[in-house]
């Protein structure tokens, strides 16, 4: 599970490289790097997409 979340974070980070505006790209990359480091350091708990959707649906009730 953690490896899947880490892989997803990496793919998201890589996908951010396509921005044309350098300042926006840097801001996104800095944020992605920060979040990736939190995952690697075990500072945050990753949850499944299913759990995200469950919580989102519950919040809208």
C-alpha positions, 0 to 999 in steps of 0.5 A, spaced: 500 500 500 505 504 501 509 503 495 503 504 491 502 511 494 509 512 493 509 510 486 502 515 485 506 521 488 512 520 484 507 519 477 504 526 480 510 529 481 513 527 474 506 529 470 507 536 473 514 537 469 509 539 463 507 546 465 510 552 461 510 557 466 517 556 470 514 559 476 508 555 477 512 549 475 517 550 480 511 552 486 508 545 484 515 541 484 516 544 491 510 542 493 510 535 490 517 534 493 515 536 500 509 531 500 514 526 497 519 527 503 513 527 508 511 520 505 518 517 505 519 520 512 513 516 514 510 523 517 503 522 513 499 516 512 496 515 505 489 512 504 486 509 498 482 512 493 476 508 495 477 511 502 478 518 499 471 517 496 468 514 502 470 520 506 468 525 500 461 522 500 460 522 507 462 530 508 457 531 502 451 528 506 
